[in-house]
Amino acid sequence: MVKIDLSIVIVSYNTKKVTEDCIESINRSLTNTKIKYEIVLVDNDSRDGSAQALQKIAQNKVNQLSYSQTGSNLGFGRGNNFGVKKAVGKYILLLNTDTIVLNRAIEKLYNFYVENEKEVHFLGAKLLNLDLTPQPSACRFFTLPVVFATLLLKGDYWGLTRSSPDKFCQVDWISGACIMTTKKHYQRLGGFDKNIFMYMEEVDLLYRAKKLGLNTFFYPASQIIHLGSASSNGKTFPILQVYKGFLFFYKKHYSIFHLFALRLILKFKALIAYLIGKIRGNQYLIKTYEEAFKLA
């Protein structure tokens, strides 16, 4: 039996086509490399025909791809936890289903990680949009000023909150779309918090990692396209999940004072967006931020 070096965990939910494209890009990227890898594909009870199509792919690539169904939609975090338990490699790559691996991106990420694993515990690639423009994926923890900048000052645009550096650097957290680590580190942290369904899982994970002295780095030499929002259910859903994520994170890690201040920021953002929706007659803004205001 071949010893597996790297387990690539992918969680799929109603993303049949992008998942197929992702798997194809992984295999293409790792062709003629020395890395012995497996793809651990976890299906979160998809209803778009994914099961039949992906099972067929798994049967054709028995030694490279394993397929498992969760039986229900566990969400992003629990889906990854499910996959990591099944993974047999020492090293783990958590990869979003809506990614396209460019050139030898995984090999570069893997080799760099293995060479520097004493100092580098979590490592992220440089994410790109489909047009190959940089996608912010090196991030700062969501302190109150960062939350304010994110929601009210277009912090990403100005590089105040998330950015895409051109040089290798240490960061607070990296996008959950692409995280390289070891199974040992992941299990030491208990994986993603099962109480977070979607959004903020990686922030919570890497915040806990930092508390334990584990470092997170950004490695731009490895580049991967991230399409984004492939399995989100409409526009309203992710915004409400982001609000829930912020609230959960602050309840878990910060004081009551900080939580109160966060609620004020969230309500202020929701109120502004709601009023803009009223002025413009935009029902999406009205409906979404009315719910968000109540949630905060």
C-alpha positions in Angstrom: 0.0 0.0 0.0 1.3 3.4 -1.0 2.0 5.8 1.9 0.1 9.0 1.5 1.9 12.2 2.1 -0.9 14.7 1.5 -4.6 14.4 2.0 -6.7 17.1 0.1 -10.0 17.5 1.8 -12.9 19.0 -0.3 -16.4 19.6 1.0 -19.1 19.7 -1.7 -22.7 20.8 -1.5 -24.7 21.1 -4.8 -21.6 22.1 -6.7 -21.3 19.2 -9.1 -19.6 21.0 -12.0 -17.2 23.1 -10.0 -16.2 20.1 -7.9 -15.5 18.1 -11.1 -13.4 21.0 -12.4 -11.6 21.3 -9.0 -10.7 17.6 -8.9 -9.4 17.8 -12.5 -7.2 20.8 -11.7 -5.8 19.1 -8.7 -4.8 16.0 -10.6 -3.4 18.1 -13.4 -1.4 20.1 -11.0 0.1 17.1 -9.2 0.9 15.1 -12.3 4.6 14.1 -12.5 5.3 15.2 -8.9 6.8 13.1 -6.1 3.9 13.8 -3.8 1.7 10.8 -2.9 -1.7 12.3 -2.4 -5.3 11.4 -1.9 -8.4 13.5 -2.4 -11.0 13.1 0.4 -14.3 14.3 -1.1 -17.1 14.9 1.4 -20.6 15.4 0.0 -22.9 17.4 2.3 -26.1 15.6 1.1 -26.2 17.4 -2.3 -29.4 17.3 -4.4 -28.0 18.3 -7.8 -26.9 14.9 -9.0 -23.5 15.3 -7.4 -23.6 11.9 -5.7 -23.8 9.9 -8.8 -21.3 11.9 -10.8 -18.7 12.1 -8.0 -19.1 8.4 -7.1 -18.3 7.6 -10.7 -15.1 9.7 -10.5 -14.1 8.0 -7.3 -14.6 4.6 -8.8 -12.3 5.6 -11.8 -9.6 6.9 -9.5 -9.7 4.3 -6.6 -6.2 5.1 -5.4 -6.5 8.8 -5.4 -10.0 9.8 -4.5 -12.4 8.6 -1.7 -16.0 9.7 -1.6 -18.2 10.0 1.5 -21.7 11.3 2.0 -22.5 12.9 5.4 -26.3 12.1 5.1 -27.1 15.8 5.9 -25.8 19.2 5.3 -23.2 19.6 8.1 -22.0 23.0 6.9 -18.4 23.9 5.9 -16.7 23.3 9.3 -18.2 20.0 10.3 -17.9 18.8 6.7 -14.1 19.4 6.9 -13.9 17.8 10.3 -15.6 14.7 8.8 -13.1 14.6 6.0 -10.0 15.1 8.1 -11.0 12.1 10.3 -11.0 10.0 7.1 -7.7 11.4 5.9 -4.6 9.2 6.2 -1.9 11.7 5.2 0.4 13.5 7.7 -0.2 16.7 5.9 -3.7 18.2 5.2 -4.8 20.6 2.6 -8.3 22.0 3.1 -9.5 23.2 -0.3 -12.8 24.7 -1.3 -14.7 23.0 -4.0 -14.9 26.2 -6.0 -11.2 26.5 -6.6 -9.0 25.9 -9.6 -5.4 24.9 -8.9 -3.0 26.7 -11.2 0.3 25.2 -12.5 2.1 23.5 -9.6 0.4 25.5 -6.8 -0.2 22.6 -4.5 3.4 21.3 -4.9 4.8 24.7 -4.1 2.6 25.0 -1.0 3.4 21.5 0.1 7.2 21.7 -0.4 7.4 25.1 1.4 5.3 23.8 4.3 7.4 20.7 4.7 10.7 22.6 4.6 9.5 25.1 7.2 7.0 23.2 9.4 8.9 24.0 12.6 7.9 27.7 12.2 5.0 27.5 9.8 1.9 25.7 11.2 -0.8 27.0 8.9 -0.1 28.1 5.4 -2.3 29.8 2.8 -1.9 30.3 -0.9 -2.5 33.6 -2.8 -6.1 33.4 -4.1 -7.1 34.9 -7.4 -10.4 35.9 -9.0 -11.3 34.2 -12.3 -9.8 37.2 -14.2 -6.5 36.5 -12.3 -6.8 39.7 -10.2 -5.7 39.2 -6.5 -8.5 38.2 -4.1 -7.9 39.4 -0.5 -6.9 36.4 1.5 -4.4 37.5 4.1 -6.3 38.9 7.0 -6.3 40.6 10.4 -8.3 39.3 13.3 -11.7 41.0 13.7 -11.1 43.4 16.6 -13.7 46.2 16.9 -11.7 48.6 14.7 -11.3 46.0 12.0 -15.0 45.1 12.2 -15.9 48.8 11.8 -13.5 49.2 8.9 -14.8 46.0 7.2 -18.5 46.9 7.4 -18.4 50.7 7.1 -15.2 51.8 5.5 -14.7 49.3 2.7 -11.7 48.0 4.6 -10.7 45.4 2.0 -10.5 48.1 -0.7 -8.1 50.2 1.3 -6.1 47.2 2.6 -7.2 47.8 6.2 -8.7 44.4 6.9 -7.8 41.9 4.2 -5.2 42.1 1.5 -3.1 40.0 -0.9 0.6 40.6 -0.3 3.2 39.9 -2.9 5.7 38.6 -0.3 5.7 35.7 2.2 4.5 37.0 5.5 3.0 36.1 8.9 -0.7 37.0 9.2 -3.5 36.6 11.7 -5.6 34.3 9.5 -6.0 33.0 6.0 -9.0 32.2 3.9 -10.6 28.8 4.5 -10.6 28.3 0.8 -7.1 27.0 1.0 -5.3 26.0 4.3 -2.3 23.7 4.5 -1.4 22.2 7.9 -0.8 18.8 9.5 -3.4 16.5 10.8 -1.7 16.7 14.2 -2.2 20.5 14.4 -5.8 20.3 13.2 -6.8 17.6 15.6 -5.0 19.3 18.5 -7.3 22.3 18.0 -10.3 20.0 17.7 -10.8 21.1 14.1 -13.4 23.8 13.1 -15.9 24.7 15.8 -19.0 22.5 15.0 -21.3 25.3 16.1 -20.3 27.5 13.2 -22.3 26.5 10.1 -20.6 28.7 7.5 -18.4 31.8 7.7 -15.9 32.7 10.4 -14.8 29.1 10.9 -11.2 29.7 9.8 -11.0 32.9 11.9 -12.0 31.0 15.0 -9.7 28.1 14.2 -6.6 30.3 13.6 -7.4 32.5 16.6 -7.3 29.4 18.8 -4.2 28.3 17.0 -2.4 31.6 17.8 -3.4 31.2 21.5 -1.5 27.9 21.5 1.6 29.4 19.8 0.8 28.1 16.3 1.7 30.5 13.5 -0.1 31.3 10.3 1.6 32.4 7.1 0.7 33.6 3.6 2.7 32.2 0.7 2.0 34.1 -2.6 4.2 31.9 -4.8 1.4 29.4 -4.7 -1.6 30.7 -6.6 -5.1 29.3 -6.8 -8.3 30.7 -8.4 -11.2 30.9 -6.0 -14.6 31.4 -7.7 -16.4 32.2 -4.4 -20.0 31.6 -3.2 -20.6 28.5 -5.3 -22.6 26.8 -2.6 -24.2 29.8 -0.8 -27.9 29.9 -1.0 -28.6 33.3 -2.5 -27.3 36.7 -1.3 -29.2 37.1 1.9 -28.0 33.8 3.4 -24.2 34.7 3.5 -24.8 38.2 5.0 -26.9 36.7 7.8 -24.3 34.0 8.3 -21.5 36.6 8.5 -23.6 38.5 11.2 -24.0 35.2 13.1 -20.3 34.4 12.7 -19.3 37.8 14.2 -21.7 37.4 17.1 -20.6 33.8 17.8 -16.9 34.7 17.7 -17.3 37.6 20.1 -19.5 35.6 22.5 -16.8 32.9 22.5 -13.6 35.0 22.7 -14.4 38.5 24.0 -15.9 40.3 26.9 -19.5 41.4 27.3 -18.4 45.0 26.7 -16.8 44.0 23.4 -19.9 42.1 22.4 -22.1 45.1 23.2 -19.9 47.3 21.1 -20.0 44.8 18.2 -23.8 44.7 18.3 -23.9 48.5 18.0 -21.6 48.3 14.9 -23.7 45.6 13.4 -27.0 47.4 14.0 -25.5 50.7 12.6 -24.4 48.9 9.5 -27.8 47.2 9.1 -29.7 50.5 9.6 -27.6 52.3 7.0 -28.0 49.6 4.4 -31.7 49.3 5.2 -32.2 53.1 4.7 -30.2 53.0 1.4 -32.5 50.2 0.3 -35.6 52.3 1.2 -34.3 55.3 -0.8 -33.4 53.2 -3.8 -36.4 50.9 -3.6 -34.1 47.9 -3.3 -36.1 45.1 -1.8 -33.0 42.9 -1.4 -31.3 45.5 0.9 -34.5 46.1 2.8 -35.3 42.5 3.5 -31.7 41.4 4.2 -30.8 44.2 6.6 -34.1 44.2 8.3 -33.3 40.6 9.3 -29.7 41.5 10.1 -30.8 44.3 12.4 -33.0 41.9 14.4 -30.2 39.4 14.5 -27.8 41.9 16.0 
